Amino acid sequence: MSKKPKIKITLVDRKGPCACHRGHCIGDVFDYDEERGRLCPMAMHVAFPYIDILRYGGTLPTCKDGDFRFCCPDVDVINVFRIEKNK
C-alpha cells in the first residue's frame, strides 16, 4: 500500500471586509496531517473533498495562477486558501 501524499494548505488572500474570526492571517501555512485542528472548521469542511481527491490520485482544476484555491464559506471574511500536494 502506497503512502498518502502530504498536503499543505496556505492562506493566500482575503476577499471579505472582516478579519478572520479564527485569527488566521495571510501567509499562515497548515500541514494537513499535523495541524488540521488549527484550521478553521468551516474552511476544513470546504477543503476536505479536495484533499481527498489529491490523496487518492486525482487532480484538481487550476486557477489562473496555476494552482488550486478554495474559499472559506464565511461571507464576511472569504479567506482564500491554496492546496498543494507535497512531492
PDB file of N, CA, C and O in Angstrom:
ATOM      1  N   MET A   1       0.845  -1.184   0.000  1.00  0.00           N
ATOM      2  CA  MET A   1       0.000   0.000   0.000  1.00  0.00           C
ATOM      3  C   MET A   1       0.889   1.246   0.000  1.00  0.00           C
ATOM      4  O   MET A   1       1.790   1.369   0.829  1.00  0.00           O
ATOM      5  N   SER A   2       0.636   2.153  -0.918  1.00  0.00           N
ATOM      6  CA  SER A   2       1.460   3.354  -1.004  1.00  0.00           C
ATOM      7  C   SER A   2       1.037   4.384   0.044  1.00  0.00           C
ATOM      8  O   SER A   2      -0.121   4.456   0.456  1.00  0.00           O
ATOM      9  N   LYS A   3       2.013   5.165   0.448  1.00  0.00           N
ATOM     10  CA  LYS A   3       1.767   6.196   1.451  1.00  0.00           C
ATOM     11  C   LYS A   3       1.028   7.370   0.825  1.00  0.00           C
ATOM     12  O   LYS A   3       1.316   7.772  -0.302  1.00  0.00           O
ATOM     13  N   LYS A   4       0.080   7.908   1.566  1.00  0.00           N
ATOM     14  CA  LYS A   4      -0.678   9.070   1.077  1.00  0.00           C
ATOM     15  C   LYS A   4       0.239  10.290   1.042  1.00  0.00           C
ATOM     16  O   LYS A   4       1.062  10.473   1.939  1.00  0.00           O
ATOM     17  N   PRO A   5       0.100  11.126   0.008  1.00  0.00           N
ATOM     18  CA  PRO A   5       0.953  12.325  -0.065  1.00  0.00           C
ATOM     19  C   PRO A   5       0.597  13.333   1.017  1.00  0.00           C
ATOM     20  O   PRO A   5      -0.541  13.403   1.482  1.00  0.00           O
ATOM     21  N   LYS A   6       1.589  14.101   1.399  1.00  0.00           N
ATOM     22  CA  LYS A   6       1.375  15.190   2.355  1.00  0.00           C
ATOM     23  C   LYS A   6       0.639  16.330   1.649  1.00  0.00           C
ATOM     24  O   LYS A   6       0.856  16.586   0.464  1.00  0.00           O
ATOM     25  N   ILE A   7      -0.225  17.000   2.387  1.00  0.00           N
ATOM     26  CA  ILE A   7      -0.989  18.120   1.850  1.00  0.00           C
ATOM     27  C   ILE A   7      -0.666  19.369   2.666  1.00  0.00           C
ATOM     28  O   ILE A   7      -0.678  19.351   3.897  1.00  0.00           O
ATOM     29  N   LYS A   8      -0.375  20.454   1.944  1.00  0.00           N
ATOM     30  CA  LYS A   8      -0.104  21.747   2.586  1.00  0.00           C
ATOM     31  C   LYS A   8      -1.204  22.719   2.173  1.00  0.00           C
ATOM     32  O   LYS A   8      -1.550  22.815   0.996  1.00  0.00           O
ATOM     33  N   ILE A   9      -1.749  23.435   3.149  1.00  0.00           N
ATOM     34  CA  ILE A   9      -2.794  24.430   2.922  1.00  0.00           C
ATOM     35  C   ILE A   9      -2.235  25.780   3.360  1.00  0.00           C
ATOM     36  O   ILE A   9      -1.774  25.929   4.492  1.00  0.00           O
ATOM     37  N   THR A  10      -2.277  26.764   2.459  1.00  0.00           N
ATOM     38  CA  THR A  10      -1.728  28.086   2.743  1.00  0.00           C
ATOM     39  C   THR A  10      -2.797  29.141   2.530  1.00  0.00           C
ATOM     40  O   THR A  10      -3.490  29.134   1.512  1.00  0.00           O
ATOM     41  N   LEU A  11      -2.932  30.044   3.484  1.00  0.00           N
ATOM     42  CA  LEU A  11      -3.853  31.176   3.344  1.00  0.00           C
ATOM     43  C   LEU A  11      -3.148  32.223   2.487  1.00  0.00           C
ATOM     44  O   LEU A  11      -2.126  32.778   2.892  1.00  0.00           O
ATOM     45  N   VAL A  12      -3.700  32.493   1.296  1.00  0.00           N
ATOM     46  CA  VAL A  12      -3.019  33.365   0.333  1.00  0.00           C
ATOM     47  C   VAL A  12      -3.697  34.719   0.103  1.00  0.00           C
ATOM     48  O   VAL A  12      -3.078  35.629  -0.447  1.00  0.00           O
ATOM     49  N   ASP A  13      -4.960  34.863   0.517  1.00  0.00           N
ATOM     50  CA  ASP A  13      -5.664  36.126   0.252  1.00  0.00           C
ATOM     51  C   ASP A  13      -6.918  36.194   1.117  1.00  0.00           C
ATOM     52  O   ASP A  13      -7.378  35.182   1.646  1.00  0.00           O
ATOM     53  N   ARG A  14      -7.460  37.395   1.252  1.00  0.00           N
ATOM     54  CA  ARG A  14      -8.754  37.592   1.912  1.00  0.00           C
ATOM     55  C   ARG A  14      -9.562  38.544   1.056  1.00  0.00           C
ATOM     56  O   ARG A  14      -9.070  39.613   0.695  1.00  0.00           O
ATOM     57  N   LYS A  15     -10.789  38.184   0.725  1.00  0.00           N
ATOM     58  CA  LYS A  15     -11.642  38.992  -0.142  1.00  0.00           C
ATOM     59  C   LYS A  15     -12.723  39.758   0.623  1.00  0.00           C
ATOM     60  O   LYS A  15     -13.268  40.737   0.112  1.00  0.00           O
ATOM     61  N   GLY A  16     -13.032  39.324   1.829  1.00  0.00           N
ATOM     62  CA  GLY A  16     -14.108  39.956   2.589  1.00  0.00           C
ATOM     63  C   GLY A  16     -13.626  41.153   3.391  1.00  0.00           C
ATOM     64  O   GLY A  16     -12.421  41.379   3.510  1.00  0.00           O
ATOM     65  N   PRO A  17     -14.564  41.927   3.943  1.00  0.00           N
ATOM     66  CA  PRO A  17     -14.226  43.147   4.675  1.00  0.00           C
ATOM     67  C   PRO A  17     -13.781  42.921   6.121  1.00  0.00           C
ATOM     68  O   PRO A  17     -13.246  43.837   6.745  1.00  0.00           O
ATOM     69  N   CYS A  18     -13.988  41.733   6.659  1.00  0.00           N
ATOM     70  CA  CYS A  18     -13.693  41.480   8.077  1.00  0.00           C
ATOM     71  C   CYS A  18     -12.487  40.563   8.251  1.00  0.00           C
ATOM     72  O   CYS A  18     -12.155  39.769   7.370  1.00  0.00           O
ATOM     73  N   ALA A  19     -11.843  40.690   9.402  1.00  0.00           N
ATOM     74  CA  ALA A  19     -10.751  39.780   9.758  1.00  0.00           C
ATOM     75  C   ALA A  19     -11.332  38.402  10.062  1.00  0.00           C
ATOM     76  O   ALA A  19     -12.511  38.268  10.391  1.00  0.00           O
ATOM     77  N   CYS A  20     -10.500  37.404   9.949  1.00  0.00           N
ATOM     78  CA  CYS A  20     -10.915  36.032  10.216  1.00  0.00           C
ATOM     79  C   CYS A  20     -11.312  35.878  11.685  1.00  0.00           C
ATOM     80  O   CYS A  20     -10.593  36.324  12.579  1.00  0.00           O
ATOM     81  N   HIS A  21     -12.446  35.253  11.923  1.00  0.00           N
ATOM     82  CA  HIS A  21     -12.940  35.041  13.283  1.00  0.00           C
ATOM     83  C   HIS A  21     -12.085  34.034  14.039  1.00  0.00           C
ATOM     84  O   HIS A  21     -12.096  34.007  15.270  1.00  0.00           O
ATOM     85  N   ARG A  22     -11.344  33.205  13.307  1.00  0.00           N
ATOM     86  CA  ARG A  22     -10.474  32.196  13.908  1.00  0.00           C
ATOM     87  C   ARG A  22      -9.047  32.735  14.098  1.00  0.00           C
ATOM     88  O   ARG A  22      -8.203  32.079  14.708  1.00  0.00           O
ATOM     89  N   GLY A  23      -8.794  33.936  13.568  1.00  0.00           N
ATOM     90  CA  GLY A  23      -7.490  34.567  13.734  1.00  0.00           C
ATOM     91  C   GLY A  23      -6.481  34.231  12.661  1.00  0.00           C
ATOM     92  O   GLY A  23      -5.305  34.569  12.797  1.00  0.00           O
ATOM     93  N   HIS A  24      -6.910  33.570  11.590  1.00  0.00           N
ATOM     94  CA  HIS A  24      -5.984  33.235  10.508  1.00  0.00           C
ATOM     95  C   HIS A  24      -5.574  34.502   9.760  1.00  0.00           C
ATOM     96  O   HIS A  24      -6.371  35.424   9.587  1.00  0.00           O
ATOM     97  N   CYS A  25      -4.305  34.531   9.319  1.00  0.00           N
ATOM     98  CA  CYS A  25      -3.753  35.662   8.585  1.00  0.00           C
ATOM     99  C   CYS A  25      -3.119  35.171   7.293  1.00  0.00           C
ATOM    100  O   CYS A  25      -2.684  34.023   7.197  1.00  0.00           O
ATOM    101  N   ILE A  26      -3.072  36.047   6.306  1.00  0.00           N
ATOM    102  CA  ILE A  26      -2.417  35.711   5.045  1.00  0.00           C
ATOM    103  C   ILE A  26      -0.984  35.272   5.355  1.00  0.00           C
ATOM    104  O   ILE A  26      -0.265  35.922   6.113  1.00  0.00           O
ATOM    105  N   GLY A  27      -0.598  34.164   4.754  1.00  0.00           N
ATOM    106  CA  GLY A  27       0.727  33.593   4.983  1.00  0.00           C
ATOM    107  C   GLY A  27       0.718  32.400   5.919  1.00  0.00           C
ATOM    108  O   GLY A  27       1.699  31.659   5.974  1.00  0.00           O
ATOM    109  N   ASP A  28      -0.374  32.193   6.663  1.00  0.00           N
ATOM    110  CA  ASP A  28      -0.471  31.017   7.533  1.00  0.00           C
ATOM    111  C   ASP A  28      -0.413  29.750   6.689  1.00  0.00           C
ATOM    112  O   ASP A  28      -1.040  29.666   5.633  1.00  0.00           O
ATOM    113  N   VAL A  29       0.341  28.774   7.161  1.00  0.00           N
ATOM    114  CA  VAL A  29       0.508  27.503   6.462  1.00  0.00           C
ATOM    115  C   VAL A  29       0.126  26.378   7.409  1.00  0.00           C
ATOM    116  O   VAL A  29       0.475  26.399   8.590  1.00  0.00           O
ATOM    117  N   PHE A  30      -0.596  25.392   6.878  1.00  0.00           N
ATOM    118  CA  PHE A  30      -1.060  24.263   7.679  1.00  0.00           C
ATOM    119  C   PHE A  30      -0.660  22.954   7.015  1.00  0.00           C
ATOM    120  O   PHE A  30      -0.928  22.748   5.832  1.00  0.00           O
ATOM    121  N   ASP A  31      -0.023  22.074   7.770  1.00  0.00           N
ATOM    122  CA  ASP A  31       0.254  20.709   7.325  1.00  0.00           C
ATOM    123  C   ASP A  31      -1.000  19.907   7.683  1.00  0.00           C
ATOM    124  O   ASP A  31      -1.351  19.786   8.857  1.00  0.00           O
ATOM    125  N   TYR A  32      -1.666  19.364   6.674  1.00  0.00           N
ATOM    126  CA  TYR A  32      -2.937  18.679   6.910  1.00  0.00           C
ATOM    127  C   TYR A  32      -2.810  17.558   7.933  1.00  0.00           C
ATOM    128  O   TYR A  32      -3.682  17.403   8.789  1.00  0.00           O
ATOM    129  N   ASP A  33      -1.746  16.781   7.858  1.00  0.00           N
ATOM    130  CA  ASP A  33      -1.599  15.647   8.775  1.00  0.00           C
ATOM    131  C   ASP A  33      -1.275  16.066  10.200  1.00  0.00           C
ATOM    132  O   ASP A  33      -1.733  15.433  11.151  1.00  0.00           O
ATOM    133  N   GLU A  34      -0.504  17.109  10.353  1.00  0.00           N
ATOM    134  CA  GLU A  34      -0.021  17.508  11.672  1.00  0.00           C
ATOM    135  C   GLU A  34      -0.827  18.638  12.323  1.00  0.00           C
ATOM    136  O   GLU A  34      -0.871  18.738  13.549  1.00  0.00           O
ATOM    137  N   GLU A  35      -1.468  19.492  11.503  1.00  0.00           N
ATOM    138  CA  GLU A  35      -2.069  20.708  12.056  1.00  0.00           C
ATOM    139  C   GLU A  35      -3.517  20.943  11.641  1.00  0.00           C
ATOM    140  O   GLU A  35      -4.014  22.065  11.746  1.00  0.00           O
ATOM    141  N   ARG A  36      -4.185  19.925  11.182  1.00  0.00           N
ATOM    142  CA  ARG A  36      -5.548  20.158  10.690  1.00  0.00           C
ATOM    143  C   ARG A  36      -6.466  20.737  11.759  1.00  0.00           C
ATOM    144  O   ARG A  36      -7.433  21.421  11.424  1.00  0.00           O
ATOM    145  N   GLY A  37      -6.195  20.487  13.024  1.00  0.00           N
ATOM    146  CA  GLY A  37      -7.008  21.038  14.101  1.00  0.00           C
ATOM    147  C   GLY A  37      -6.854  22.546  14.268  1.00  0.00           C
ATOM    148  O   GLY A  37      -7.693  23.188  14.901  1.00  0.00           O
ATOM    149  N   ARG A  38      -5.795  23.113  13.709  1.00  0.00           N
ATOM    150  CA  ARG A  38      -5.596  24.568  13.766  1.00  0.00           C
ATOM    151  C   ARG A  38      -6.422  25.307  12.732  1.00  0.00           C
ATOM    152  O   ARG A  38      -6.742  26.482  12.907  1.00  0.00           O
ATOM    153  N   LEU A  39      -6.769  24.613  11.647  1.00  0.00           N
ATOM    154  CA  LEU A  39      -7.518  25.250  10.564  1.00  0.00           C
ATOM    155  C   LEU A  39      -8.988  25.389  10.950  1.00  0.00           C
ATOM    156  O   LEU A  39      -9.585  24.465  11.504  1.00  0.00           O
ATOM    157  N   CYS A  40      -9.558  26.545  10.654  1.00  0.00           N
ATOM    158  CA  CYS A  40     -10.970  26.817  10.940  1.00  0.00           C
ATOM    159  C   CYS A  40     -11.836  25.653  10.457  1.00  0.00           C
ATOM    160  O   CYS A  40     -11.664  25.197   9.327  1.00  0.00           O
ATOM    161  N   PRO A  41     -12.763  25.163  11.285  1.00  0.00           N
ATOM    162  CA  PRO A  41     -13.615  24.044  10.879  1.00  0.00           C
ATOM    163  C   PRO A  41     -14.442  24.334   9.626  1.00  0.00           C
ATOM    164  O   PRO A  41     -14.695  23.423   8.838  1.00  0.00           O
ATOM    165  N   MET A  42     -14.867  25.575   9.428  1.00  0.00           N
ATOM    166  CA  MET A  42     -15.645  25.890   8.220  1.00  0.00           C
ATOM    167  C   MET A  42     -14.776  25.755   6.974  1.00  0.00           C
ATOM    168  O   MET A  42     -15.225  25.210   5.966  1.00  0.00           O
ATOM    169  N   ALA A  43     -13.539  26.245   7.032  1.00  0.00           N
ATOM    170  CA  ALA A  43     -12.628  26.115   5.900  1.00  0.00           C
ATOM    171  C   ALA A  43     -12.255  24.649   5.683  1.00  0.00           C
ATOM    172  O   ALA A  43     -12.155  24.193   4.544  1.00  0.00           O
ATOM    173  N   MET A  44     -12.050  23.918   6.768  1.00  0.00           N
ATOM    174  CA  MET A  44     -11.708  22.500   6.663  1.00  0.00           C
ATOM    175  C   MET A  44     -12.825  21.713   5.987  1.00  0.00           C
ATOM    176  O   MET A  44     -12.566  20.788   5.217  1.00  0.00           O
ATOM    177  N   HIS A  45     -14.056  22.082   6.278  1.00  0.00           N
ATOM    178  CA  HIS A  45     -15.212  21.422   5.664  1.00  0.00           C
ATOM    179  C   HIS A  45     -15.187  21.593   4.141  1.00  0.00           C
ATOM    180  O   HIS A  45     -15.534  20.670   3.404  1.00  0.00           O
ATOM    181  N   VAL A  46     -14.783  22.754   3.683  1.00  0.00           N
ATOM    182  CA  VAL A  46     -14.689  23.008   2.246  1.00  0.00           C
ATOM    183  C   VAL A  46     -13.473  22.283   1.659  1.00  0.00           C
ATOM    184  O   VAL A  46     -13.552  21.733   0.561  1.00  0.00           O
ATOM    185  N   ALA A  47     -12.362  22.281   2.378  1.00  0.00           N
ATOM    186  CA  ALA A  47     -11.110  21.714   1.868  1.00  0.00           C
ATOM    187  C   ALA A  47     -11.129  20.200   1.762  1.00  0.00           C
ATOM    188  O   ALA A  47     -10.506  19.639   0.861  1.00  0.00           O
ATOM    189  N   PHE A  48     -11.826  19.531   2.661  1.00  0.00           N
ATOM    190  CA  PHE A  48     -11.707  18.083   2.754  1.00  0.00           C
ATOM    191  C   PHE A  48     -11.964  17.329   1.447  1.00  0.00           C
ATOM    192  O   PHE A  48     -11.176  16.443   1.118  1.00  0.00           O
ATOM    193  N   PRO A  49     -13.015  17.627   0.687  1.00  0.00           N
ATOM    194  CA  PRO A  49     -13.206  16.868  -0.561  1.00  0.00           C
ATOM    195  C   PRO A  49     -12.031  17.030  -1.529  1.00  0.00           C
ATOM    196  O   PRO A  49     -11.675  16.079  -2.225  1.00  0.00           O
ATOM    197  N   TYR A  50     -11.436  18.201  -1.582  1.00  0.00           N
ATOM    198  CA  TYR A  50     -10.301  18.437  -2.461  1.00  0.00           C
ATOM    199  C   TYR A  50      -9.071  17.656  -1.989  1.00  0.00           C
ATOM    200  O   TYR A  50      -8.337  17.083  -2.794  1.00  0.00           O
ATOM    201  N   ILE A  51      -8.866  17.643  -0.686  1.00  0.00           N
ATOM    202  CA  ILE A  51      -7.760  16.887  -0.106  1.00  0.00           C
ATOM    203  C   ILE A  51      -7.921  15.410  -0.421  1.00  0.00           C
ATOM    204  O   ILE A  51      -6.959  14.736  -0.791  1.00  0.00           O
ATOM    205  N   ASP A  52      -9.128  14.917  -0.274  1.00  0.00           N
ATOM    206  CA  ASP A  52      -9.423  13.515  -0.565  1.00  0.00           C
ATOM    207  C   ASP A  52      -9.101  13.178  -2.027  1.00  0.00           C
ATOM    208  O   ASP A  52      -8.522  12.131  -2.316  1.00  0.00           O
ATOM    209  N   ILE A  53      -9.479  14.064  -2.933  1.00  0.00           N
ATOM    210  CA  ILE A  53      -9.197  13.857  -4.360  1.00  0.00           C
ATOM    211  C   ILE A  53      -7.684  13.751  -4.582  1.00  0.00           C
ATOM    212  O   ILE A  53      -7.222  12.846  -5.277  1.00  0.00           O
ATOM    213  N   LEU A  54      -6.918  14.667  -3.998  1.00  0.00           N
ATOM    214  CA  LEU A  54      -5.465  14.654  -4.169  1.00  0.00           C
ATOM    215  C   LEU A  54      -4.825  13.415  -3.563  1.00  0.00           C
ATOM    216  O   LEU A  54      -3.916  12.826  -4.148  1.00  0.00           O
ATOM    217  N   ARG A  55      -5.297  13.029  -2.403  1.00  0.00           N
ATOM    218  CA  ARG A  55      -4.702  11.893  -1.701  1.00  0.00           C
ATOM    219  C   ARG A  55      -4.942  10.564  -2.402  1.00  0.00           C
ATOM    220  O   ARG A  55      -4.176   9.618  -2.218  1.00  0.00           O
ATOM    221  N   TYR A  56      -5.988  10.486  -3.193  1.00  0.00           N
ATOM    222  CA  TYR A  56      -6.292   9.222  -3.858  1.00  0.00           C
ATOM    223  C   TYR A  56      -6.020   9.271  -5.357  1.00  0.00           C
ATOM    224  O   TYR A  56      -6.611   8.518  -6.131  1.00  0.00           O
ATOM    225  N   GLY A  57      -5.111  10.174  -5.760  1.00  0.00           N
ATOM    226  CA  GLY A  57      -4.598  10.156  -7.117  1.00  0.00           C
ATOM    227  C   GLY A  57      -5.286  11.058  -8.117  1.00  0.00           C
ATOM    228  O   GLY A  57      -4.896  11.082  -9.284  1.00  0.00           O
ATOM    229  N   GLY A  58      -6.289  11.793  -7.702  1.00  0.00           N
ATOM    230  CA  GLY A  58      -6.984  12.684  -8.624  1.00  0.00           C
ATOM    231  C   GLY A  58      -6.251  14.002  -8.812  1.00  0.00           C
ATOM    232  O   GLY A  58      -5.253  14.277  -8.146  1.00  0.00           O
ATOM    233  N   THR A  59      -6.758  14.798  -9.719  1.00  0.00           N
ATOM    234  CA  THR A  59      -6.203  16.128  -9.956  1.00  0.00           C
ATOM    235  C   THR A  59      -7.319  17.156  -9.812  1.00  0.00           C
ATOM    236  O   THR A  59      -8.499  16.846  -9.974  1.00  0.00           O
ATOM    237  N   LEU A  60      -6.924  18.360  -9.509  1.00  0.00           N
ATOM    238  CA  LEU A  60      -7.867  19.458  -9.336  1.00  0.00           C
ATOM    239  C   LEU A  60      -7.663  20.470 -10.453  1.00  0.00           C
ATOM    240  O   LEU A  60      -6.549  20.613 -10.959  1.00  0.00           O
ATOM    241  N   PRO A  61      -8.719  21.175 -10.845  1.00  0.00           N
ATOM    242  CA  PRO A  61      -8.542  22.209 -11.864  1.00  0.00           C
ATOM    243  C   PRO A  61      -7.704  23.358 -11.306  1.00  0.00           C
ATOM    244  O   PRO A  61      -7.832  23.717 -10.136  1.00  0.00           O
ATOM    245  N   THR A  62      -6.856  23.924 -12.140  1.00  0.00           N
ATOM    246  CA  THR A  62      -6.015  25.019 -11.667  1.00  0.00           C
ATOM    247  C   THR A  62      -6.667  26.363 -11.965  1.00  0.00           C
ATOM    248  O   THR A  62      -7.451  26.502 -12.904  1.00  0.00           O
ATOM    249  N   CYS A  63      -6.327  27.336 -11.147  1.00  0.00           N
ATOM    250  CA  CYS A  63      -6.825  28.694 -11.380  1.00  0.00           C
ATOM    251  C   CYS A  63      -5.838  29.410 -12.293  1.00  0.00           C
ATOM    252  O   CYS A  63      -4.862  28.812 -12.744  1.00  0.00           O
ATOM    253  N   LYS A  64      -6.082  30.665 -12.562  1.00  0.00           N
ATOM    254  CA  LYS A  64      -5.229  31.428 -13.482  1.00  0.00           C
ATOM    255  C   LYS A  64      -3.781  31.516 -13.015  1.00  0.00           C
ATOM    256  O   LYS A  64      -2.884  31.749 -13.826  1.00  0.00           O
ATOM    257  N   ASP A  65      -3.541  31.331 -11.713  1.00  0.00           N
ATOM    258  CA  ASP A  65      -2.174  31.373 -11.186  1.00  0.00           C
ATOM    259  C   ASP A  65      -1.475  30.019 -11.274  1.00  0.00           C
ATOM    260  O   ASP A  65      -0.312  29.898 -10.888  1.00  0.00           O
ATOM    261  N   GLY A  66      -2.175  28.999 -11.778  1.00  0.00           N
ATOM    262  CA  GLY A  66      -1.570  27.687 -11.955  1.00  0.00           C
ATOM    263  C   GLY A  66      -1.653  26.772 -10.756  1.00  0.00           C
ATOM    264  O   GLY A  66      -1.089  25.678 -10.771  1.00  0.00           O
ATOM    265  N   ASP A  67      -2.349  27.203  -9.715  1.00  0.00           N
ATOM    266  CA  ASP A  67      -2.515  26.350  -8.542  1.00  0.00           C
ATOM    267  C   ASP A  67      -4.009  26.154  -8.272  1.00  0.00           C
ATOM    268  O   ASP A  67      -4.849  26.652  -9.021  1.00  0.00           O
ATOM    269  N   PHE A  68      -4.336  25.427  -7.200  1.00  0.00           N
ATOM    270  CA  PHE A  68      -5.740  25.226  -6.859  1.00  0.00           C
ATOM    271  C   PHE A  68      -6.048  26.005  -5.588  1.00  0.00           C
ATOM    272  O   PHE A  68      -5.305  25.938  -4.608  1.00  0.00           O
ATOM    273  N   ARG A  69      -7.140  26.736  -5.616  1.00  0.00           N
ATOM    274  CA  ARG A  69      -7.546  27.545  -4.466  1.00  0.00           C
ATOM    275  C   ARG A  69      -9.012  27.311  -4.139  1.00  0.00           C
ATOM    276  O   ARG A  69      -9.818  26.950  -4.997  1.00  0.00           O
ATOM    277  N   PHE A  70      -9.329  27.528  -2.869  1.00  0.00           N
ATOM    278  CA  PHE A  70     -10.722  27.473  -2.422  1.00  0.00           C
ATOM    279  C   PHE A  70     -10.933  28.573  -1.394  1.00  0.00           C
ATOM    280  O   PHE A  70      -9.975  29.091  -0.821  1.00  0.00           O
ATOM    281  N   CYS A  71     -12.192  28.925  -1.162  1.00  0.00           N
ATOM    282  CA  CYS A  71     -12.525  29.985  -0.214  1.00  0.00           C
ATOM    283  C   CYS A  71     -13.265  29.431   0.995  1.00  0.00           C
ATOM    284  O   CYS A  71     -14.005  28.451   0.901  1.00  0.00           O
ATOM    285  N   CYS A  72     -13.048  30.076   2.119  1.00  0.00           N
ATOM    286  CA  CYS A  72     -13.845  29.730   3.291  1.00  0.00           C
ATOM    287  C   CYS A  72     -15.272  30.231   3.049  1.00  0.00           C
ATOM    288  O   CYS A  72     -15.472  31.178   2.288  1.00  0.00           O
ATOM    289  N   PRO A  73     -16.248  29.612   3.680  1.00  0.00           N
ATOM    290  CA  PRO A  73     -17.644  29.974   3.423  1.00  0.00           C
ATOM    291  C   PRO A  73     -18.157  31.183   4.210  1.00  0.00           C
ATOM    292  O   PRO A  73     -19.324  31.547   4.069  1.00  0.00           O
ATOM    293  N   ASP A  74     -17.321  31.807   5.028  1.00  0.00           N
ATOM    294  CA  ASP A  74     -17.759  32.960   5.814  1.00  0.00           C
ATOM    295  C   ASP A  74     -17.794  34.197   4.917  1.00  0.00           C
ATOM    296  O   ASP A  74     -16.744  34.724   4.550  1.00  0.00           O
ATOM    297  N   VAL A  75     -18.969  34.653   4.569  1.00  0.00           N
ATOM    298  CA  VAL A  75     -19.143  35.739   3.602  1.00  0.00           C
ATOM    299  C   VAL A  75     -18.503  37.055   4.069  1.00  0.00           C
ATOM    300  O   VAL A  75     -18.148  37.890   3.237  1.00  0.00           O
ATOM    301  N   ASP A  76     -18.354  37.247   5.369  1.00  0.00           N
ATOM    302  CA  ASP A  76     -17.727  38.468   5.873  1.00  0.00           C
ATOM    303  C   ASP A  76     -16.204  38.427   5.776  1.00  0.00           C
ATOM    304  O   ASP A  76     -15.549  39.469   5.802  1.00  0.00           O
ATOM    305  N   VAL A  77     -15.647  37.235   5.666  1.00  0.00           N
ATOM    306  CA  VAL A  77     -14.193  37.068   5.670  1.00  0.00           C
ATOM    307  C   VAL A  77     -13.674  36.651   4.292  1.00  0.00           C
ATOM    308  O   VAL A  77     -12.824  37.334   3.720  1.00  0.00           O
ATOM    309  N   ILE A  78     -14.166  35.566   3.768  1.00  0.00           N
ATOM    310  CA  ILE A  78     -13.773  34.984   2.476  1.00  0.00           C
ATOM    311  C   ILE A  78     -12.248  34.825   2.360  1.00  0.00           C
ATOM    312  O   ILE A  78     -11.616  35.384   1.464  1.00  0.00           O
ATOM    313  N   ASN A  79     -11.684  34.057   3.281  1.00  0.00           N
ATOM    314  CA  ASN A  79     -10.269  33.715   3.163  1.00  0.00           C
ATOM    315  C   ASN A  79     -10.071  32.815   1.957  1.00  0.00           C
ATOM    316  O   ASN A  79     -10.899  31.950   1.674  1.00  0.00           O
ATOM    317  N   VAL A  80      -8.972  33.022   1.251  1.00  0.00           N
ATOM    318  CA  VAL A  80      -8.638  32.212   0.076  1.00  0.00           C
ATOM    319  C   VAL A  80      -7.431  31.352   0.431  1.00  0.00           C
ATOM    320  O   VAL A  80      -6.384  31.862   0.829  1.00  0.00           O
ATOM    321  N   PHE A  81      -7.596  30.039   0.279  1.00  0.00           N
ATOM    322  CA  PHE A  81      -6.548  29.078   0.611  1.00  0.00           C
ATOM    323  C   PHE A  81      -6.044  28.386  -0.645  1.00  0.00           C
ATOM    324  O   PHE A  81      -6.804  28.162  -1.587  1.00  0.00           O
ATOM    325  N   ARG A  82      -4.763  28.051  -0.654  1.00  0.00           N
ATOM    326  CA  ARG A  82      -4.160  27.245  -1.721  1.00  0.00           C
ATOM    327  C   ARG A  82      -3.869  25.864  -1.140  1.00  0.00           C
ATOM    328  O   ARG A  82      -3.384  25.744  -0.014  1.00  0.00           O
ATOM    329  N   ILE A  83      -4.168  24.829  -1.916  1.00  0.00           N
ATOM    330  CA  ILE A  83      -3.847  23.448  -1.527  1.00  0.00           C
ATOM    331  C   ILE A  83      -2.726  22.956  -2.425  1.00  0.00           C
ATOM    332  O   ILE A  83      -2.772  23.116  -3.644  1.00  0.00           O
ATOM    333  N   GLU A  84      -1.715  22.353  -1.803  1.00  0.00           N
ATOM    334  CA  GLU A  84      -0.608  21.776  -2.565  1.00  0.00           C
ATOM    335  C   GLU A  84      -0.335  20.368  -2.068  1.00  0.00           C
ATOM    336  O   GLU A  84      -0.389  20.092  -0.869  1.00  0.00           O
ATOM    337  N   LYS A  85      -0.045  19.495  -2.999  1.00  0.00           N
ATOM    338  CA  LYS A  85       0.383  18.139  -2.661  1.00  0.00           C
ATOM    339  C   LYS A  85       1.899  18.162  -2.655  1.00  0.00           C
ATOM    340  O   LYS A  85       2.527  18.433  -3.679  1.00  0.00           O
ATOM    341  N   ASN A  86       2.494  17.875  -1.487  1.00  0.00           N
ATOM    342  CA  ASN A  86       3.949  17.838  -1.390  1.00  0.00           C
ATOM    343  C   ASN A  86       4.480  16.615  -2.113  1.00  0.00           C
ATOM    344  O   ASN A  86       3.893  15.534  -2.051  1.00  0.00           O
ATOM    345  N   LYS A  87       5.555  16.792  -2.771  1.00  0.00           N
ATOM    346  CA  LYS A  87       6.132  15.700  -3.555  1.00  0.00           C
ATOM    347  C   LYS A  87       7.156  14.952  -2.757  1.00  0.00           C
ATOM    348  O   LYS A  87       7.750  13.996  -3.256  1.00  0.00           O
TER     349      LYS A  87
END
